[in-house]
Amino acid sequence: MMMHRNRCLLMVTTAVVAGTTSAFAPITITNVRNTTPVNITPLHAGIRERFFGSMKRKKKRDRLVPAPKEITQQQVVDLFHDWNDALGTGESKLVATTYANDAILIPTSLNEPHVGSASIQEYFENVVKRKPSVAIVDGTITTGHDWAMNVGIYEWSFGDDGSKKQARFTFVYVYNEDIKKWMIKHHHSSALPKG
């Protein structure tokens, strides 16, 4: 595209000063002395990239978005068993490693959530002393791209006194691309309604 040199400079200056989104903002030029035509394609391309980023379409294979990680229902069941096995070790630190660093735990017995690995580890320090084992009584698994959810009723059995307790649960798992591992992102447990 050919334009007059003064028009090009005036138009670009006006676009930058006015903060418009077009390098060719409409203006009126009344006194143009130098009418030498100038090819402005490189100037236009530079302004476009500076203000709007590259307009070139990236090829699909060049995009940095990772492919979604799929998970089967059996793998979700296995994640639950991994968590339960960690409980059985008696080590709260091992239990906390099944949770994402920014995970949220809302336990049955407390009204406030525990956020993050350190807080979750602290919560489980007393729980693991009771030698718990947990079994799913009834559950439903839903899976998606990079996430899975396990919802239902589980039963806690405590080895220290032989007591049992049922509760509702929700586990939401997400895939951590950095460590190539599925982690608990959200764990909510609540008492069953009486009656």
GUVEX-397100 format. One line per 10 residues: number of its first residue (from 1); their letters; for each residue x, z, y of N, C-alpha, C. Coordinates in steps of 0.05 Angstrom, whole numbers, plus 5000, padded with zeros to 4 digits. Layout:
BEGIN
NUM> A> X,Z,Y,X,Z,Y,X,Z,Y ~ ... $
This chain:
BEGIN
1> MMMHRNRCLL> 5017,5000,4977,5000,5000,5000,5018,5000,5025 ~ 5012,4983,5043,5028,4981,5068,5012,4994,5091 ~ 5026,5010,5107,5014,5022,5130,5034,5021,5153 ~ 5025,5025,5176,5042,5026,5199,5057,5053,5199 ~ 5082,5053,5206,5099,5077,5205,5086,5100,5221 ~ 5078,5096,5246,5067,5118,5262,5041,5129,5251 ~ 5025,5111,5241,5000,5120,5229,5005,5138,5205 ~ 5024,5130,5189,5031,5145,5165,5040,5173,5172 ~ 5058,5175,5191,5068,5201,5199,5047,5218,5212 ~ 5031,5206,5228,5009,5222,5241,4989,5231,5221 $
11> MVTTAVVAGT> 4982,5214,5203,4962,5221,5182,4972,5244,5165 ~ 4997,5242,5156,5008,5263,5139,5010,5289,5154 ~ 5020,5288,5179,5023,5312,5195,4995,5325,5199 ~ 4975,5309,5205,4949,5320,5209,4938,5333,5183 ~ 4943,5321,5160,4933,5331,5135,4946,5359,5129 ~ 4971,5361,5134,4985,5387,5129,4976,5408,5148 ~ 4975,5402,5174,4967,5422,5194,4938,5430,5190 ~ 4921,5411,5185,4893,5418,5183,4886,5431,5156 ~ 4905,5431,5137,4900,5443,5111,4880,5429,5094 ~ 4877,5403,5099,4857,5388,5083,4869,5382,5055 $
21> TSAFAPITIT> 4852,5373,5037,4860,5368,5010,4868,5338,5006 ~ 4869,5323,5027,4876,5295,5025,4899,5289,5043 ~ 4918,5273,5032,4941,5265,5048,4933,5244,5068 ~ 4909,5233,5065,4900,5212,5083,4874,5222,5097 ~ 4877,5245,5111,4854,5256,5125,4846,5237,5148 ~ 4821,5233,5153,4813,5214,5173,4820,5224,5201 ~ 4835,5207,5216,4841,5213,5244,4839,5187,5260 ~ 4839,5189,5286,4838,5166,5303,4864,5164,5318 ~ 4876,5140,5315,4902,5135,5328,4896,5116,5351 ~ 4902,5124,5375,4895,5108,5398,4919,5093,5410 $
31> NVRNTTPVNI> 4943,5103,5407,4966,5091,5420,4988,5087,5399 ~ 4989,5064,5387,5009,5059,5366,5028,5038,5378 ~ 5054,5046,5382,5073,5028,5394,5089,5013,5373 ~ 5098,5027,5352,5114,5014,5332,5095,5005,5309 ~ 5092,4980,5306,5074,4969,5286,5088,4958,5262 ~ 5113,4967,5257,5128,4958,5234,5115,4969,5208 ~ 5107,4952,5190,5095,4962,5165,5115,4977,5148 ~ 5106,4998,5135,5123,5014,5118,5108,5019,5092 ~ 5122,5017,5069,5109,5023,5043,5109,5053,5040 ~ 5085,5065,5038,5083,5095,5037,5078,5106,5009 $
41> TPLHAGIRER> 5080,5090,4989,5074,5100,4962,5092,5124,4955 ~ 5119,5124,4959,5135,5147,4952,5127,5172,4968 ~ 5121,5168,4994,5113,5191,5011,5087,5203,5001 ~ 5067,5186,4995,5041,5195,4985,5045,5210,4959 ~ 5061,5199,4941,5065,5212,4915,5078,5239,4919 ~ 5097,5241,4937,5111,5267,4941,5092,5288,4952 ~ 5074,5280,4971,5055,5299,4982,5035,5307,4961 ~ 5026,5287,4945,5006,5294,4925,5018,5314,4905 ~ 5043,5310,4896,5055,5329,4877,5060,5356,4889 ~ 5068,5356,4915,5074,5381,4928,5048,5398,4931 $
51> FFGSMKRKKK> 5026,5386,4938,5002,5401,4942,4983,5403,4918 ~ 4984,5384,4900,4965,5384,4878,4978,5385,4851 ~ 5005,5385,4849,5018,5383,4823,5018,5355,4813 ~ 5031,5351,4792,5033,5324,4780,5006,5314,4771 ~ 5000,5290,4779,4974,5278,4771,4976,5263,4745 ~ 5000,5261,4734,5003,5247,4709,4990,5262,4687 ~ 4976,5248,4669,4964,5261,4646,4986,5266,4625 ~ 4986,5290,4615,5005,5296,4593,4993,5286,4567 ~ 5011,5277,4550,5002,5269,4524,4994,5294,4509 ~ 4975,5291,4490,4965,5313,4475,4987,5329,4462 $
61> RDRLVPAPKE> 5007,5315,4451,5028,5329,4436,5047,5344,4455 ~ 5047,5338,4481,5064,5352,4500,5053,5378,4511 ~ 5027,5383,4506,5015,5407,4517,5026,5432,4502 ~ 5029,5453,4517,5041,5478,4506,5020,5497,4494 ~ 4995,5488,4492,4974,5505,4481,4977,5505,4451 ~ 4982,5529,4439,4985,5530,4410,4958,5524,4396 ~ 4960,5514,4371,4937,5509,4356,4924,5536,4349 ~ 4897,5537,4348,4884,5562,4341,4891,5571,4313 ~ 4893,5597,4310,4900,5609,4284,4874,5616,4270 ~ 4870,5605,4247,4846,5611,4231,4851,5634,4212 $
71> ITQQQVVDLF> 4830,5648,4205,4831,5670,4186,4807,5669,4167 ~ 4812,5675,4142,4790,5675,4123,4778,5703,4122 ~ 4754,5704,4110,4741,5730,4107,4757,5749,4089 ~ 4770,5738,4069,4786,5755,4051,4810,5767,4067 ~ 4821,5751,4085,4843,5762,4101,4834,5784,4119 ~ 4809,5782,4129,4798,5804,4146,4795,5829,4129 ~ 4786,5826,4105,4783,5849,4087,4811,5861,4082 ~ 4831,5844,4078,4858,5853,4074,4869,5869,4098 ~ 4862,5860,4122,4870,5874,4146,4859,5902,4147 ~ 4834,5905,4138,4821,5931,4136,4837,5949,4116 $
81> HDWNDALGTG> 4844,5937,4093,4858,5952,4073,4886,5960,4083 ~ 4899,5943,4098,4925,5950,4110,4922,5974,4128 ~ 4901,5975,4145,4896,5998,4162,4891,6023,4146 ~ 4875,6021,4125,4868,6043,4108,4894,6053,4093 ~ 4910,6035,4084,4935,6043,4071,4954,6058,4090 ~ 4954,6049,4115,4970,6063,4135,4960,6091,4139 ~ 4933,6095,4139,4922,6122,4141,4932,6139,4118 ~ 4933,6128,4094,4941,6143,4071,4970,6152,4070 ~ 4986,6140,4087,5015,6148,4088,5018,6175,4102 ~ 4999,6183,4118,5002,6207,4133,5018,6204,4158 $
91> ESKLVATTYA> 5026,6180,4165,5042,6175,4189,5025,6161,4211 ~ 5020,6175,4232,5004,6164,4254,5018,6140,4267 ~ 5044,6141,4267,5059,6118,4279,5054,6093,4264 ~ 5053,6094,4237,5047,6071,4221,5019,6061,4225 ~ 5000,6079,4229,4972,6071,4234,4971,6056,4261 ~ 4985,6066,4281,4985,6054,4308,4997,6026,4307 ~ 5014,6020,4288,5026,5992,4287,5006,5971,4278 ~ 4983,5980,4268,4962,5960,4261,4946,5952,4285 ~ 4949,5966,4307,4935,5960,4332,4952,5945,4352 ~ 4940,5928,4368,4954,5913,4389,4964,5934,4410 $
101> NDAILIPTSL> 4984,5927,4425,4995,5945,4445,4974,5954,4466 ~ 4955,5937,4472,4935,5943,4492,4907,5948,4479 ~ 4907,5955,4453,4882,5959,4439,4866,5982,4450 ~ 4840,5982,4443,4822,6003,4451,4810,6015,4426 ~ 4812,6041,4423,4799,6056,4401,4778,6075,4413 ~ 4754,6072,4404,4732,6090,4411,4724,6105,4386 ~ 4735,6129,4382,4730,6143,4357,4702,6157,4356 ~ 4694,6164,4332,4668,6177,4328,4666,6204,4342 ~ 4688,6219,4340,4687,6247,4348,4693,6252,4378 ~ 4701,6232,4393,4707,6236,4421,4692,6217,4439 $
111> NEPHVGSASI> 4687,6226,4463,4672,6209,4482,4689,6190,4498 ~ 4715,6195,4499,4733,6178,4515,4749,6159,4497 ~ 4753,6135,4507,4769,6116,4491,4799,6122,4492 ~ 4813,6113,4472,4842,6114,4471,4852,6086,4476 ~ 4868,6082,4496,4877,6055,4503,4907,6054,4500 ~ 4916,6034,4484,4945,6030,4480,4955,6045,4455 ~ 4977,6035,4445,4989,6045,4420,4996,6074,4421 ~ 5007,6084,4443,5015,6112,4445,4991,6130,4443 ~ 4970,6124,4457,4946,6141,4457,4933,6140,4430 ~ 4933,6117,4417,4921,6114,4390,4937,6130,4370 $
121> QEYFENVVKR> 4963,6128,4372,4980,6144,4354,4975,6173,4357 ~ 4972,6182,4382,4967,6211,4387,4940,6219,4375 ~ 4920,6202,4376,4894,6209,4364,4897,6212,4334 ~ 4911,6194,4321,4913,6195,4292,4931,6217,4281 ~ 4946,6230,4298,4964,6251,4289,4948,6273,4275 ~ 4925,6281,4285,4908,6301,4272,4892,6289,4249 ~ 4884,6264,4252,4867,6252,4231,4882,6249,4205 ~ 4907,6240,4206,4923,6235,4181,4929,6261,4167 ~ 4929,6284,4181,4934,6310,4168,4911,6317,4148 ~ 4888,6305,4152,4865,6310,4134,4866,6293,4109 $
131> KPSVAIVDGT> 4886,6276,4106,4889,6259,4083,4864,6241,4078 ~ 4858,6224,4098,4834,6208,4096,4837,6183,4079 ~ 4815,6174,4069,4813,6148,4056,4786,6137,4065 ~ 4786,6111,4071,4762,6099,4083,4753,6075,4066 ~ 4727,6073,4060,4716,6051,4044,4693,6039,4060 ~ 4691,6013,4059,4668,5999,4071,4644,6001,4053 ~ 4622,6011,4063,4597,6013,4048,4581,5987,4051 ~ 4580,5977,4076,4566,5952,4082,4580,5940,4106 ~ 4584,5914,4105,4598,5901,4128,4592,5872,4130 ~ 4596,5862,4154,4593,5834,4160,4617,5824,4175 $
141> ITTGHDWAMN> 4628,5802,4166,4652,5791,4178,4645,5765,4193 ~ 4655,5762,4217,4652,5738,4233,4680,5729,4241 ~ 4686,5703,4239,4713,5694,4247,4710,5671,4267 ~ 4732,5668,4283,4733,5647,4302,4762,5639,4306 ~ 4768,5623,4327,4795,5615,4333,4810,5638,4345 ~ 4830,5648,4331,4848,5670,4340,4834,5697,4341 ~ 4811,5700,4329,4798,5726,4329,4780,5729,4304 ~ 4774,5754,4297,4756,5760,4275,4743,5787,4281 ~ 4719,5791,4270,4705,5816,4275,4694,5826,4248 ~ 4697,5851,4243,4686,5864,4219,4669,5887,4229 $
151> VGIYEWSFGD> 4643,5886,4222,4623,5905,4232,4607,5916,4209 ~ 4602,5942,4209,4585,5953,4188,4586,5983,4187 ~ 4583,5993,4162,4584,6022,4158,4607,6028,4139 ~ 4623,6048,4146,4644,6057,4128,4641,6087,4122 ~ 4654,6095,4100,4654,6123,4092,4682,6134,4092 ~ 4685,6156,4106,4711,6170,4107,4710,6192,4085 ~ 4730,6194,4069,4734,6216,4050,4759,6231,4058 ~ 4757,6257,4060,4779,6273,4069,4790,6289,4046 ~ 4816,6285,4040,4829,6299,4018,4834,6328,4022 ~ 4834,6337,4047,4840,6366,4052,4817,6384,4043 $
161> DGSKKQARFT> 4792,6375,4046,4770,6392,4039,4749,6378,4022 ~ 4754,6353,4015,4735,6338,3998,4710,6329,4012 ~ 4708,6332,4038,4684,6323,4052,4683,6293,4056 ~ 4659,6283,4061,4654,6255,4065,4637,6252,4090 ~ 4641,6229,4103,4626,6224,4128,4623,6194,4132 ~ 4598,6185,4136,4593,6157,4141,4590,6153,4171 ~ 4598,6129,4180,4596,6122,4208,4594,6091,4211 ~ 4584,6082,4233,4584,6054,4240,4612,6046,4250 ~ 4620,6022,4245,4646,6013,4255,4645,5985,4265 ~ 4664,5979,4283,4670,5952,4292,4700,5949,4295 $
171> FVYVYNEDIK> 4711,5930,4281,4739,5923,4285,4740,5894,4296 ~ 4754,5890,4318,4759,5863,4328,4789,5858,4325 ~ 4795,5837,4311,4823,5829,4307,4830,5805,4323 ~ 4854,5804,4334,4864,5780,4348,4891,5773,4337 ~ 4898,5748,4340,4924,5738,4330,4944,5740,4352 ~ 4966,5755,4347,4988,5758,4366,5008,5736,4360 ~ 5009,5716,4377,5027,5693,4373,5056,5701,4374 ~ 5063,5721,4390,5091,5729,4393,5103,5740,4368 ~ 5087,5756,4353,5098,5768,4329,5086,5756,4304 ~ 5069,5736,4307,5057,5721,4285,5042,5740,4266 $
181> KWMIKHHHSS> 5024,5757,4278,5011,5777,4262,4983,5782,4274 ~ 4964,5787,4256,4937,5796,4265,4938,5825,4271 ~ 4925,5833,4293,4926,5861,4303,4897,5870,4309 ~ 4892,5896,4308,4867,5907,4316,4867,5908,4347 ~ 4848,5895,4360,4846,5895,4389,4826,5916,4398 ~ 4805,5919,4382,4784,5938,4389,4773,5951,4364 ~ 4771,5977,4364,4760,5992,4342,4741,6012,4353 ~ 4716,6010,4345,4695,6028,4354,4682,6040,4330 ~ 4679,6066,4330,4667,6081,4309,4646,6099,4321 ~ 4622,6100,4309,4601,6118,4320,4585,6130,4297 $
191> ALPKG> 4574,6153,4302,4558,6167,4281,4533,6152,4275 ~ 4524,6154,4251,4498,6142,4243,4476,6158,4255 ~ 4455,6145,4264,4432,6160,4275,4419,6178,4253 ~ 4410,6201,4261,4397,6219,4242,4369,6210,4238 ~ 4361,6213,4212,4332,6208,4206,4330,6187,4186 $
